[in-house]
Amino acid sequence: MPSAPTATATTAGRILFVDDDPRLLDGIRRRLRGRFQVETAIGPEQGLEVLAAQPPFAVVVADMNMPGMDGATFLGRVQEISPDSVRMMLTGNADLDTAIAAVNGGHIFRFMQKPIGSDDLERFLCAGLQQRELVDSMRRAAVAEQTLLAKSQFLATVSHELRTPLTVIRSTAEILEQFTDDEPREVRAEFLGTIGTYARHLEGMIDQLLLMAELDTAESRALGAQSFDLGAALHAAVSRQHETTGAGRAPAALDVEPVGLSCRGDAAAVTTAFAQLLANAYRYSPATTPVHVELRRDATAARIRIRDQGPGIPATIAERVFEPFVQCADVLNDKPAGLGLGLTIARRIVERHGGTITLDGGENGGTVATVTLPLTGGDEGGGLP
């Protein structure tokens, strides 16, 4: 007779037994007490209730012949509710066709026949728990592989985007080194201006990378509870963007009404989110047309709309552009400069403040970025929860 399996980490998973015979379930609990984490349910309906109310079980064992729902049907439902649970059948029905149908139809790992000895039962349960551990290990390996791939794609994207301005700066500086003393001042100024432009562009990308890293590491940290003026944050973002784009572009058309709307959280972070949205709007708008910025109040929330006059964004990618390194270049057939992190940063900041952000096509073309942020207690007519 084989010895009983030793209780190890593989027997630490939770097991659910489902049968319509309370005496059999009571006997199983006594036989396995101290060896396995066992819970029981009388009949399929109670079994489904337990599955819905509790964390996933490592193994689910069901009787084949139960009133109202047979074991194969029940385990098929288990697969829908908890696909990673290892499903096993325990029955006194020795019909081969029934066993085959149960295994094939319910994707059942083991088919056990009553009566079953304690040693055999424990051996089957250990095999089921080991199968669950194998499934979990494969999932962890898949996640690790995806993480490694994402890191590789990140490094490739960053390396490519940073190399472009560095190449321009280096080549322009090398040309400047070859200038003679009689080179016109205007020509020197033009080359120095090129270096300055690309240096600022490079600095902006590095700032975005640092901000993304800060947001990733700050996910678990609570935001400050200080109230700040949303209109002031919008004005600061518009001013920041105007300094970046220069005087050759039409200024933003800012419409803040009513004044004094307040949000609770990190004023500097929200200003950065607005600035990222403005930068995106300026990038796709003609230089001669203004970007329209509007602040309004909707019941308990503030609504900010930033509307550009660019080519617009297709609905099919309006959500995908919020992913890191994704840009709207595909529809423009012209890759814009940058890392494609601006919208990602904006959404993370807004969502951490309890708000939402979406992109939609404008009525007369262009793209509209809509941000909603909860107002503080005084502005919404009641205190915060």
N, C-alpha and C positions, 0 to 999 in steps of 0.2 A: 504494500500500500504506500503511495507517495506521501511524503511528509507535507504537512500544511505549510503554505507559504509564509515566510517571515514578514511581519509588518514593516514596511519600509515607506519611503516617500511615495512610491508608486501606488500604495494603498491609502493615500491620504485624501484622494478625491471623493466628492460626495456622490452617493449612489441612491437612486430612487427605484423602489420596487412598487409595481402597480398590479394589483390582483383583486378579484371580487371576493376572495375568501379571507376574512379577517384573521382566522386562526392560522392560516398559512403565513400571513404577514407577521403575526406575532411570533411564530416560530423562527422565521428568518431573522427578525431583530435579535432574538435571544442567541441564535447560532453565531451571528456575526458581531455581537456586541464586543467592543474593545478592539476589534480587528479592522473594521471599516466604518466610515461615516454613512450610516444608512438612514434613510427616511422612507416612509411608506404612504401609499394612498389607496383607498378602497374604491376600486373601479376607475374606468377611464375618465369620467367627468371630473372626479376629484383630482386625478392625476394631472389633467390639463390645468386645473386651477392652481395646483402647487407649482407647476412649471411656469405659469404666468406670473406668480407672485414672488418667486424666489430667484436668486442668481442661478445661472445654468448649472446643471448637474454634469459630472464627468461621465457617468454611465446611467442609462435608464433601462430597467428590466421590466418587461410586461408579460402577463399571461396571454395566451392566444385566445382562449374561449372566455370572453367577458360579455355580459349582457349589454345591449345598446351599442357597443362598438367593439369589434374584434381587435386582437392585439396588433395585427398587421396594419390595420387602419389607424389605430392609436399611435403606433411608432412612426407612421407616415406623418401624422400631425406633429409629433415630437421633432421630426426633421425640419419642419417648417418653422417651429417656434425656437428650437435650439439646435441648429444644424451641426454644431461641433460635438454634441453629446453622442457618445457611443451607444448604439441601440442593440439590445439583446432580448431574445424571446425565451420564456420558460413555460413549458406546456406539457400536458399529458397526452396530447394528440400526436401520435407517431406517424401520421399519414405523410408520405413523402411529397406528394403534390402540394399539400398544405405548407410544408416546410419550405419547399422551393418558392412558392408564391410569396411567403412571408419574407424570405431573404431578398428576393428580387424586387418585390414591390415596395418594401420598407427600407431597403438598403441596410439590412440588419447584419451586425457584425458576427453574432453567434446565435445558434439555435440550440437550446438545452431542453432535455426531456425529463419530465417528472417520472418517478422520484429521483432526486439527485443528491448524492452524498455531500457532506460538508466539505471534504477535501476537493472534490471536483468543482463544487460551486465556488469555493475560494479561488481555485485555479482559473476558472473562467472570468471571475471578477478582476483578478490581477491582470489577466490578459486584456480585458476591456480598459482598465485604467492605464495600462502601458500604451494601448492604442491611442487613448486620448492625449497622453503625454507626447506621443509621436506627432499627432496632429498639431498640438501647440508648438512643438519644436519646429515643425515645418513652417508654421505661420511666422514664428519669430525669425527664422532664416529668411523668409520672403520679405519681411519688413526690413531686416538688416540689409538685404540686397537692394531694396528700393531706396533705402537711406543712402547707401554707398553710391548708387547711380545718381541720386539727386545731388549729392556732394560733388560728384565728378562733373555733372552738368553745370552746377553752380561755378566751379572753378574755371571751367571752359568758357562760360559766358563772361565772367568777370575778367578773366585774362584777356579775352578778345576786346571787350569794351574799354579796358584801361590801356591796352596797347595802342589803340588808335590815337588818342590825344598825346600820349607820350611820344609816338613816332613823329607827329606834327611838330611838337615842341623841340624835339631833338634835331630834326632836319632844318627847322627854321633857325635854331641857334647856330648850327653849323654854317648856314649861309651867312649869318651875321658875322661870324668869325672871319669870313673871307672878305668882308667889306673893307675897302680902303678908306682913308681919312676924307677923301673928297666925295664920298657917297652922299647923295642928297639927304637932308634931314627927314624929308617926308617919307622917303623909302625906308629909312631906319625905323621911323615911327610906325609904319605899316607892319613891318615884320615883328616889332616889339608888341604891337597890338594883337597880332595873331598868337604870339606866345601867351599873352595875358588871357586872351579869350579861352584858349584850350586849357590853360592852367586852372581857370575858374571852373570850367566844365569838369575837369578831373577832380577838383576839390569837391564839387557838388556830388559826384558819384561816390567818392569816398565817404562823404557825410551821410549819404543814403545807406551805404553798407553798415556804417557804425550805428545809425538809427535803427536799422532792422535788427542788428545784433542786440541792441539795448531793449527793443520791444520783445524779442524772444526770451531774454533773460529776465524780463520784468513781468512776464505773464502772471506769475503767482503773487506779485506784490499788489497791494490795494492802492487805488488812486487816492490823491488827496481830496479832502472834503471841502476845499475852499471854493466859494462861489466867485464867478467871474463874468464879465459882460461879453456876450457873444458878438455884439456890434463892434466892440473894441478889438476883439480877436480877428474879425473879418477885416477891419481897417488895417490892422498890423500885417495881415497876410497879403493884402493888396499892395501895401507899401513895399513889403519885402520883394514881391514879384516884380513891381515896377523898377526897383533898383537893379534887379537881375537882368531884365529884358532891355533896359535902357530907354532913352527918349525917342527912339525911332518907331515905337509902337503906340497905337491908340490906347489911352488909359482905360482902365476898367470903369464900367458904369455901375456904381454902388448904390443900392436902394435898400436902406435899413428902416423898417417900420413895423412895429413901434420900437422906440429906443428903450434901452434898459432891460432887455431880456437877458436872463442870467442862467448859466449852467454850472453844475458842480463838478469839480475835477481838476485837471491839469491844464491851465490856460495856455502854457507854452506848447504843449502837445497838440491841443486842438488847433491852435494857430498854425502849427506845422502841417496838420491835415488839410486845412483850408489852402495853405500855400501849395501843397502838392497837387490839389485839384486845379488850382489856378494855373500852375505850370503846365499841366496837361491840356487845359483849355487853350492857353496861349500857343502851345506847340502846334495845334492843329487849326488855329484861326489865322486868317489873313492879317497882316500887320496893320492894315488900315481900318479894321473893324474892331470895335470894343468887345470885351467879354463882359456880359451882364451878370451881376451878383446881386441876389435878392435875399433878404431876411424877413420872414413872416412868422406869425404865431398860429399854431393849430392846437386848440384846446390845451392839453398839458405838455405840448412839445413845441420846439422851435423848428422851422423848416428853412433850410438854406438851399437856394438853387443857383448853380453856376452854369450859365449857358454860353456856348461859343458859336461861331459861325463857320465852323469847319465842315468837312465832308460828311460828318455824322458817323455813328457807329452802328453796324448791323446788329440786330437783336440776337443773332446766333452767337456772338462773342461778347455781348455786353456783360456777362457774368465772368467769363474766362479771363478778361483783362485784369481782374483783381488778383489773379495768381501771380506769384513772383516771376519776373523776367518775361512776362507776356505783354506784348504791345499790339497796337492796332495797325501795325505796319503792313500786314498781309493785305488789307483792303485798300491801302494807299499805294501799294507797289513801291514803297520807298521807306526804308528802315530809318525811323527817327533816332536821333542820338539819345543815349541813355541806357540804363540798365533794365528799365521796365519794373521798377520797384515803387514808384510814386503812388500809384493807386493801391498797391498792397499796404503800404505804410498808412495811407489815409484811412482805409477800411479798418485796420487793426486798432488805430487810435479811436476812431468813432465808436466801434463796437465795444471797446473797453469802457467807454463812457455811457453805455446803455443805448446807443443810437444805431441808426442804419444808414447805409449809403448805396445808391443805385445809379446806373447810367441808362439813359433813354434817348431816343431820337427826338429832336425838337420839332415843333409844329411847322416851322419854316426852314427846316434843315438844321444842321449842326447837332450838337450833343448837349444834353442837360444832365448835370450831376446833381442829385438831390440828396441832401443830408438831413436827417431828423435827429434831434437831441432832446432828451428830457429836460424840462425846466426845473429850476430850484423851487422849493416850497412856496416862496413868496410870489413867484410868477405864475404858478399853476393853481393857486387858490387853496393850497393845502400842504401839509408837511410831507417830507419824504418818508417812505416806509423805513 
